[in-house]
């Protein structure tokens, strides 16, 4: 090591002699270790030490006497150099400094030029004044200044932690304020390596609206990037920093299902910042419901009774565990189920009958309205656990029960248990043995009845995996499930059906823009779910050169996909700054219709639905005269628009209808509703129910 030493005694420079070598001002002397100096080393000891420069560490700082001394600290001098990226901006202070090891450099201040702002210094400092402390190596400290000519957004956002469940990671940067990628002269991705940002070796795709960096096999570590997108007006710089963590697959349980002879403690463990949701009554947990409990990271559940426990985690990014887990515990044999049961019949109401049991004081009836609830009853039955009270619909002391709430043309499943004189409940009957789907030709005449019947039919069509689907048409899963979830959201139906549907939707990967838009719109109300940022940026990334969206990146833009994309982006941003700054609808998306009116065209004819949707999206913008989109739309005498369910729904959902027009349109929908509560298929039923909620 070397040091440069100057000692002031009074105002004089004092020469020191160490090991018979004279050390004068700025004389370089190699020290392998700290050296203790005593007064006998000096030729003059009459002055106290009144100051030192930054090249020396003195202990103690006192007047020298014949027996006092101090220590010369061995160390290095290091060069600290301050600059700005591409020499942009001005620096005040000493920009090239020699700093002794362990000491602080003098502060330097950066002043951005007009129209620029500081992003950060390369050491992480985010204030204009930078003070480097405890210098231990040569440093080059760079200030990165960004022009304000383009807004850069990213997925993932700059956050503390990102959990990766798919073993792949994509960084997506999107731009607004630019009309095309042609405006970009260059794009660079810098990654922090040590104490510097250096050009990354990661390859990327560039579109008119953004950049996609793919990590086929990511390392689980801290990522620290600077994206520099340059155009004629300057350099736009975005800082992205996050920890990429490998996501857990399942919550860990310390016990297996089984029969136990003594009380047990079930321990559930997830990552420390994951929230575990669980239930102990045999009905899967739904956040916010009274039967659902939660704990952060881990929890212990004491069990001494027969129970069926469901559980799963949600991580800080909003990712849900892929499936709901369960554990079944039995400590004794429950009372056997009834055996003498009959299939339900219908005579104005659904009627259930069963044989009397001498020890029964009361009978309890449970009902499953769809496949999800049927699975819950079957789990209780197969695990010999009493049924969850969430599906309880009534009790009786008789051996018959009438259900007036069951709607026609829908599959219902019933189960019955009994209570003895001690109030102990038996197991339920097999729900597969008490089913009914009855017919009823009574028409639907009121809005309330229409909604009730429609919601029951829609929920009954949900698959056990949580999706709404049509056989052999998996590509429609996103469309049908997202519209069904929008319907449940419109009515505040945040139940198990909604939760499982949402979980199933976000667990699937979507490749086309139609699906991306629908998923993004559905997730817009779920602000804690970080992947909505992925869908948003991926959607913007896939916008075409002429500012529209096609079904896929290699498809020509079309009206419906473009409007769906706009609708989903607006759902994330109430003032429309995202969507309307990212797209200006080209004139080719409009067609002349009835004088000066403008009309979106679908399938070769003017579409009321698309025009109404376009009006709703563009009414606050200056892109077009929004009123011209709907001024030629006329309601038919039967209350419909263009005698179409789709177009009538569009008018109700997106046009400013007066009370009379709105009621007439709803009455038209009711007149077309089928006796089973549907409007023919899942998609139209979901849309009609959304319209009925207006």
N, C-alpha and C positions, 0 to 999 in steps of 0.2 A: 504494500500500500504506500501511497505518498501523501504528503500534506504540504501546504504552504502556510507558513507561520509568521505572524506579526504580533508582537507583544508591546503594548504601550505602557510605559512607566512615566507618569506625568504626561508630557506630550512628546516624549522621546522614544525612539525605537531602540529597544534593548536587545543586544545580542546575547544568545544563550550558548552555552557550551555543553554538549551531551556527548559523553564518551570521548572526550578530547577533540570533538569536532565543533567548530563554531557555526552556529545557525543564524544567518542574517535574514533580513526581510526578503521574502520571495525566493528563498533558497530551498530547493527541493531535497528533501531528506526521506529516505525509505525507512518506514517504521513497520516492523512485522507485528508489533503488539503495542498496547498502551505503555507509555513511559512515565514513571513518577519523577518529578523534578523537585529538588529541595533548594533551600536558600543558598547552600554552598555552591550551587551550579552557577550563580550569578556573579558578575563582576561588580554589581551595584545593587544593594538591597535597601536603599533608603527611601524609595518611592513605593507607595501602595499600587496595586493593580487597579487602575481606574477604567479599563475598557479592553475589549478584545474585538478582533474582527471575526468574520464568520468562518474563518479557517481553523479555529482552535476551540477546544472544549477545556475549560479550566476548572479544577476542583481542588480545594475550595477557593472561593473568590475573596481573599482576605489580604491584608498587608503582610508582606513576607517578613519573617523573623528567622532567626538562626535555625529554628526547628520546624518551620512551616513549609508547605510545598503545594504543588498542584500536579495534575496529570495532563500530559499531552495525549489527546485522543487520536489513535491511528485511524485512517480512513482515506477515501478517495474523493476527488473532485469529479463532478459529473456535469455534462453540458445539458442544459434545458433550453430548447428552441421553440418559440411560439410562431405559428403562421396561420393563414386562412386557406381553405380549399380553393384552388385556382386563383390565389391572391385576391380574393373577393373581400372587400371591406378593409377597414383601417384598424391598426393595433396601437395602443398607447401603453408605454412602459418599456422596460428593457427586454427585447425579444430574444436576445441570445445571452444566456446567463451561465456562469460557472458556480455551482452550488456544492458545498461540502456535504459529504454523506450524512444523511439523517436530519439535515437542516431544511428550511423552507426556502423556496424561490420567491422572488418578488412578484407581486401580482401584476397581471397584464389585462387590459380591458379591450374588447373588440367592439367596434362601432359598425353595424351593418350599413350598406348603402341604401338609398331610398328604394322602397319597394321590397326590401329583404328583411328577414328576421332570423335570429339565431335558433338553430335546431338544437345543437349541443356541441361541446368540445369533445375531442376524441378520448379524453379521460373520463367522460360522463358528466362533466359540469354543465349545467343548463342555464347559468347566469352569465351576463356579459363579462363580469370580472372573474378572472380565474386565478386562484392562489394554489399552487402546487406545494403540498406539505410533505415532509419526511422523504426527501429525495433519496433514492437508493440505486438509481441507474440513469444512464443517458436517456433523455426523453425528447420526443418531438410531439408537441401538442398542437392539434389543428382545430380551428373553429370552422364548423360547417354552417353556412348561411343559405337560406332557401328563399327563392323568389316566391311571390304570392300570385303567380300567374295560373297555377293549376292546383286543384285540391286532389291530394292523394289519400286513398283509403286502403285498408288492408284487411285480409283475413289470414291468419288470426289477428285480432287486435293486439296492440301492445299491452300485454297483461302479465300477471305473475306466472300463471301456470296454464298450460294447454295439455289436456289428456288425449292421447292418441290411441284409439281402439282398433284401427284398421291396419296398423303396421305400416302405414304410408302417411306422408304429410305433404300438403301443398300450401305454398304461400302465394296468395293472389293479391296483387296491387291493382287498383283501378283508379282512373283519372276522371275528373270533371273539369270543365273550363276549357277543354280542348275539343275541337270539332272532328279531328281525326288524328291517327298516329303519325301522319305525314308531318305534323307540326313538331314532332319530337326529332331532334337531331341525333340524340344518343340516349341510351339507357344503360346504367351501370348498377350492379348490385355489389356493395361493399360489405364485407363481413369482418367483425372484430377478430383479430388474431393477436393475442397478447395485449399490448397497450395501443395497438394501431388498427385502423380500418383498412383492409386490403381487398383488392378486387376478388370477388368470389368466383369459384370455378363451376358453380352450379349452372346448368343450362336452363333456358327459359323459352317460353312461347310469347310472342308479342302480337296483340290484336289492336284494332283502332282504339280500344278503350282500356286496355290494361295489359298486365304481364302475369304469367303463371309460371312459378318455379316449382318443379316437381322433385320431391325427395323420394326415390324409390325404396330406399332402405335407410331411414333416418336414424341418427344417433340421438339417444335420450340425454340431452344436455341443455345448456343455455344457448339460445340463438340471439345474436345481436347484429342487426342489419342496418345499413343505410342504403336506401334506393335513391339514385340520382337520375332524374329525368330532365334532360336539357332541351330547351327550345330556343327560338330566336330572342325571347324575352328574358331568358335567364335559366338558372338551374333550380329545379324544384326537388327538394330533399325531404325524405320521410324516414323517420327512425322507428324501427320495429325491434322489440326485445321481449323474449318470453322464454320460459323453461318448458321444454317438451318432455312430458312424462308418459311412461307406458301405462295405459289405463288398465285398471283391474277388470278381470273377466266376470268374477262372481263375488258376492259377499261370502265370507268364510264362516261356516257354522261348526262349532266344536262337537255337536252331537248329531247322530243319525236318527231317523225315524225309528220307532219301535215301542215295545212294551217294557215298562220300567217298574221296579218294585219299590222304589223310594223317590222322593222329590229330587228334581234335577234343576240345574241352572244352564240354560241355553245361552251361549256367548256368541254374538254376531260381530264380525270384524270386517271393516272396510278400510280404505285409506283414511288418515286422520282428518282430512277436510271433506270427506264424502258424508252425506247425510243418509242414514239408514232409516227407511220407513218400514214399519212392521205392524201387524195386527194379530190378535190372539183369539178372535172369535170365529175363525173359519171363513171370513170374507176378506178378499185381497185388499191391501191398504190403498187408500185414495187420499193424497195430500189434502188437508183441510177438513176431512170428514171426522166425526167424533170417534169412530172406532179405530182410527189410525194414530199411531204413536211415531215419534222420530227421535233420533239421537245422532250425535256427530261422531263419526269414526268407529265407535264400538258401543255395544250395549249388552246388558245381562238381563235375562228374563227368567224369573223363578217359576217353575212349573211343578204342580202337584196334582193337577186335574187333567182329565182327557182334553186335549186341545189340538187344533190344527193351526199352525202358525205360518203366515205368509210374510215375506220380506224381500226387499230389494234396496239398491242405493241410487242416489242421484248425485253426481259429482258437481264441483263448483261451476263447471261450464254448462250445466244443465243436461249433460248426457245421462240417459237412464240405463240401468242395467238391462241387458238384452232380454231377460225373461224374469218373471216373478217366481221366486223360490219358495219352497214350503218344507216344513217338518211336522210330522204327526207324532204325538205322544199319547200313550195310553197307560193308565195305572190300574184300571179295573174294567170289568166287562159291563158295558152299558146295557140297559134294558133292551131286549130284542124288539125289532120293529113289528108293526102290525103285519099280518099275513093275509087277512081276508079283505081285499080291496077290489074295487071295480073301476073300469075305465070311465072317465067323466062323460056326462051327457049334456045336451043343450036343450032347454025349453024356456026361452026368454033370458035365462041366465045359465052359466055353466054350473052343473050340479055334480058334486062329489059324494060318493057313498063308500062305506066300509063296514066291516063287521064289528060288533060291540066286543069290548074286552072288560072282564069283570073288575080288574084292578084300576082301570082308567077312570079318572075323575074329570078329565078335560082332554080335548084333542086340539092339536095345533096344525095349521095348514100353511104350507110354503109353496111359492110359485116361482117358476123361472120363465121370463118373458122372451129369452133369446138363448143362443148357444153358449154365450159367456156365462150366464147365470145357471144354465143347465150343468155346465162343467163344475161349477161351485157346489151344487147339490150332489152331483155324482162323486166329487172328492170327499164330501162329508160322509156319504153313504159307504163308499169303498174303504174309507179309513176308520169306520165305526165311531164317528164323532158326531155329536149333536149338530144340527143344522144352524147356520148363522142367522141371527135375527133380522139381518138386512133383507132377507127374502120372505119373512113372515108376513102373511096377509090377513090372518084372523084366527080365532079359536071358537070352539063350541063344545057343549057338553053332549050334543047329539051325535049321531053317526052319519049325519049328512051336513053338507056345507054348500052354500050358493055363492058364486063369485059373479058379481055384477060388473066388475071392472074389465074383464077380458073382452078384447075386441075380436070381431069375426075375421076369418080367413088368415089367422096367425097361429102358429104352433105354440101351444102352452104346455108346460110340464109341471105336475103337482107332486108334492110329497106330504105325508102326514106322520106326525108323531103323537105320543100321548103323555100325560102327566099322571103319576100315581098320587096316593094320599099324602106322601111326603113332599110332593112338588118336584120329584125327580123326573127328568124328561127321558124318553126312550130315543132310540135311533129312528131315523126317518125311513119311510118306505122307498123302494127303488123308483126314482122319478121317471125312468123309462117306461114304467108300467101304468102311469096315469097321465096320458097325453090327450090333447084334443085340438082340433082345428075345425071350427064350426062355421057354417054359412049363415048369413043374415042379409036379406034383401032390403033392409031398411036404409033409406037414402041418408046421406050426410047433408045437413041443411044449415048448420051454424059454423062460424069461424072457430069457436072453441072445440066443437066436435071434430072439425076438419083437422085442426092441429093435433089434437089428442090421438086420433086414429092414424094420422100420418107419421107422428113421432114413433108410435108403437111399431108400425110396419118397418120404418127405417132402422130402428134398433134391432128388430128381429132379423134383419138381413146382414148384420155384422158377423164376420167369420170368427172362429175361435182364436185365430192369430191376431185379432184386432182390426183387420182390414175389412173394408167393403169391397167386394170383388165380384167379377163375373167369370164363370168357368171358361177356361181356354182364352181369356183376354186379360192376361196379367198386366199388359201395358196400360190398362184402364184403372189399375189399383190406385195410382196417385190421384187421378181425377175424381174417382168416386169417393175415396176416403177423405180427401181434403174438403170436398163439398159437404159430405156428411158431418165432418167436424165443424165446419162453418155453421151448419144448421144447429148443432147442439150448442155451440157458443152463442148463437142468436137467442136461444131460449134459456141460457144459464144452466144447461144440463151438464155440469162438470162432475160426472159420475164415473163409475168404472168403465163404462162404454167409451166415454170421451178419453179417459186416461190411456186405456189400452190402444185405442185408435191412434192417438197422438204418438205413443211409443212405437207402434208398428210403422207409422208413416216416416218418422225420422230415422228408423233403423234401416230403411231401404235406400239404396243408392239410385239417384235419378240421373239420366243422361240427356234428356230433351228439355227444351226451354219451357214448354207447356207445363210439365211436371214441376220443374224448378220454381216456376212462378206460383203455382198453386200451393206448394209446400211452404214457400216463403210467406205467402199471404196468411196461411193457417198459423204459422209460427209468430206472426207479427205481434200477437198479444202475449207471447211468452218471452218477455224481455230478458229472462235469466238464461235462455238457451243460446249459447254462444255460436252454435253452428248456423243460426240464422244469418250471421255475418258471412259465413262461407257461401250460403245460397245467394245472398245479395251480391257479393263480389263476383261470384262465378257467373251469375246472370249478366251483370254489367260487362264482364270480360267477354262474354259471347255475343255482345251486340254487334251488328254488321256495320259495314262502312257507311251505309246510307241511313244509319241511326234507327234501324228497326230490328226486330227479332224474327227469325224463322224457327221452325220446329227444332232444327239442329243447326250447327254452325255452318254446314255446307248447303243449307236450304235458303231459298230466297225469302226475304221478310214477308210475313203475312199479317193481315190486320188483327186477327184474333190473338195470335201469340204476342204481338206487340202490345196490344191493350192489356192482356193478362200480365205481362211483364211490368207495365206501368202501374197497374193496380196493386201488384205485390210490393213494388217499391214505395208507392204512396202509403201503403199500410205500415211501413216502417218509419215514415217521415211525414208528419201531419202537415207541414207547410210546403210539401212537394218539392223541396229544394234538391232532393236526390234525383227524383225521376225527371223533372222538367228541366233540370240543368244537364241531364245526360242525353236527352233526346228531343229533337224537334220533328214532329210527324211530317214526312215529306208529302208534297201535294199528290203524289201518285196514289196515296192511300185514300184519297177522296174521289168521289165521282159526282158529276152534276145530277141533280134530281129535282124535278118540279120547280122550275124557275131558278132562283138564286140559291136554293138550299144545297147543302153539302150532305152527302150520305155515304157511310161506309158500305162497302159491297162485300157480300159473302156468297159464294156459290153462284155468282152471276146475277143476283138480285139484291135489292136494298134490304139491309137487315136492321130491324127496329132494335133488336137486342144490342148489336154492336154500336149503333148510333147512340143509344141511351148510355151505354157504358162509356163511350168516348166523351159524351157530354159531361158525365159525372167527373171524369178524370181531368178534363180540360177547361171546365167552366171558370176556374180561377186563374187560368194562364192567358197569355197573349198570343199563343201559337195559332189559334184559329178563332173564328167567331162561333163560340160553343152553341149559342142559341140556334144558329143555322142548321145544326145537326138534328134538331128535334122539331123545328117549326112546321115541318110538313107531315109529321106523324099524327095520325088521326085515330081516335079510339072508335072501335066498331060499336054498333048498337047493342051487341050482346055483351059488351064490357071488355072484350078482348082487344088486343093489338095484333092486327094482321091474322086474326083467327089462329093464333099460335100460342101454345103454352110457353115456349122459350121466349118469344117476343113480349108476351104479357108480363112474364117475370122480370124481364129486363126493364120494361117501363115502370113497374112498381118499385124495383130496387134502385133505379138510377135516375128517374125523371121526377121533376117537381109536380106531382099530381095533386089536384085539390081533393077534398074529402069525398065528393061525389064520384069522381073518376076513380079514386083509389078503391072505394067500396064496390063499385061496379066491376072493377078488374078482379078483386078478390072473389066476388060472387061467380065470375066466369071460371076461375080456377076451381072453386068448389063444385061447380056443375060438371067439371071434367074429371073429378076425383073418383077413383074406383072404390068399390065397396070395401076392399081390403085396406083402404087408407092410402094407397099409393097413387102416383100419377104415371103408372106404366113401368117405370124403371127407377133405379137408385138415383141417377143423375137428375132427372126431371123432378123426382119427389123431393130431393134435397133443395133444389132451386125454388120449387113452389112453396115449401115450408119456410124458406128464408123470406120469400115475398109475403107470406101470410103473417110474418112477425113484424112487418112494417106498420 
